[in-house]
Amino acid sequence: MSVRNALLGLLGQRPRHGYELHAAFEAVVGGKLNWDVKPAQIYTTLSRLAERGLVVEKALEQAGGPEKRIFAITPEGRNELLEWLAAPVKTEHQRDKFFLKLMLSLATGEVDPGLVIYAQRASLYQELHDLTIQRENVDPASELSRIMMLDRAIMHLEADLRWLDMIEARLDDIRRQPLPEPKARPRGRPPKTKNDSSGR
């Protein structure tokens, strides 16, 4: 969804061909290390947008090389872009892969949950170190938007590290509690009600 709407936004600036869109997307997100989108995905998404009438092929460009199809946003595409820009972004904080791994380590006993936390903490510190170095090498005079994105990522990592400390401090309490189980469903057929019996 985000890639699709990002392409609409980039075409809202001006008509572009697929290669330009791929390069512009990478520039906006700060490079493929942050969000790697393959050229094939760009072209597949453009085809789907065209099928829905959100973009249209405007022209062909050929400057001594292969033909390049130029795409432009349609009025319907611009309306969809404006709706997307105005809508809030839903977060998925409760769908956390690490939390699932931690709970399964507690449920199965296959590995010490403390080791799971240790491995995650080491990974987060490495990410934090890498992002901090990136931030130090960004020019605030020309790349303020990049700094804002890096600051957001750094703050999320710092919050995750604090959360790990909290879990580790309460791990013994968690171990003493029963693990979540699905509610038992009654077996057999449900009991008949008065309306179920026929008056024969």
N, C-alpha and C positions, 0 to 999 in steps of 0.2 A: 504493500500500500504506500509506504513512504517513498520508495523509488519511483513508482508511477506518478505520484503527485509532485515529486521533485522534478521529474522530466516536464510535467506541465508548467511548473514554475519557470524552468529554464527556457522553455519555448515561449512563455509569456513575456520574457525579456526581448526575444527576437527569434525568427526562424533559424533552425540549425539542422545540420545533418548528424547522423549517429555518432561519428567519431568526435565531433564537437561536443555533443551532449555528454559523452563518456568523460572527456577531459574536463568539462565544466562541472560535472558532478563530483569528480575527484577533487577539484579545486575547492568547491564549497565545503566538503566534509573534511578537508585538511589532509587529503592523501589516502591511498588505498590501504594503508596500515590501519586507518580508523574505520573505513567502510569500503570493502573491496567488492566492487560490482564489475562483473565481466562484460566485455563488449556484446557478447551474445545475449545477455540479459537485457541490455539497452534495446537491441533491435527487436527482441521478442516482445518487450513491453510496448515499444512503439507500434508494433503490429496490432496488439490488443487495443491500444488507445485509438488507433485508426478504425478498427472494427466497431468500436463504440461511438465513433463520430466525435471524439474529443480532440483529435489531431487530424490533419490532412496533409497529404503530400503536395507541396507547393511547386517544386521545380526540381530539375536535375542539374547538377553542377559537374562540369568536367573541365579541369584545368590541366591538361597534359597527363592525366591519370585516369583511373577508373571512375565511372559515373557515381556521383554521390546524391542520394535522395534527400532533398531539403524538406523538413517537416515544419508545420506552423500550427499553433493552437487555434481551435475553433471557438466560437462564442459559447458552445456547450462546455468545452474544455475549460474555458476561463471561469465559467460559473462553478464548475466542480472544484477548481483550484481555490476560488474565493471561499467556498463552503469549507474546504479542508483547512485553509489558513485560519478561519474563524473558530473552528472546533477545537476543544481541548484534546490533549494527547493522553490516552489512558496508560498508566504505568502497570507493570506486572511484578510488583515487589513480592507478591505472595506465591508466584511461580518461580521459586528459587532452586536451581539445580543443586547448589551446595547443601541447602537445608534438607532436600530429599536424600542426598548421600549421607548426611549426618544421621537422619532418622533411621535409615536402613542399616547403618553401622551399629546403632543401638539395638535395632530389632533382631538382626542376624547374629551379632556377636562375632562376626568374621574378622573384624579389625577393631582395634581400640579407638573409640570416638576421639580421644585426645590426639591421636596421630592424624586423624582426618582434619581436625582443627589446626594442628601444627602445619600440615602440608598446605592448607588453604591460606594460613597467615603468611607463610613464606612466599607464596605466589603473589599475594596482595602487596607485600612489601616490595617485591621485584617490580610489579606494575607501577607502584607509587614512585619508585626510584626512576624508572624509565620516563614516566610522564613529567616528573619534576625536571629532569634534564632537558626534555623537549621544551618545556615552558621557559626555562632559562635561556634557550637559544632562539626564542621567538622575538621579533622586533615589535615592541608595543606601539611604535609610531606608524606601522603599516599593517600589522596583523592582530589588531585588538580582538577581532571576532574569534581568532584561533586561540588567543589567551583565555577568552571567556569559556570556550569549549573545554580547554585543558583544565581550567579551574574547576569546572563542574565535575569532570572525571576524577580529579584529585580529591575533591570534597566527598564524592561517593565512596572512594576507596578508604578514606579516613573514617567515614561512618561505618563501613563494613568491618574495619579493624576494631573499632570500639565495640561493635556488636559481637564479634568473635570473643573479645575479652569477657563480655557479659555472659555469653554461653559457657565459656570455660569455667567461670566462677560458679556457675550454677549447674554444672554437669552432674555432680553427685545427686542434687535434688531431682534432676530430670530422670536419672537412672532409677530412683526410688519410686517413681510414679509409673502407673501402667501405661503402656504404649497405646496410642489410638487404635481402636478396632472398629470395623464396620458394625452397625447395629444388626442384631440378629433378626432375621426375617422368619415369620412363622411358616412352618412346613405344612404341606397338604392343601386341600381346597379351603377356600374361605367359608365360614359358616353361612348357611342360607338365612336369608331374611324373609319376612312375611311376604314381601312383594315377589320373591323368587318362586314361591309355590304356586302351582297352577290350580285353578278351582275345578278340577275334573273329578 
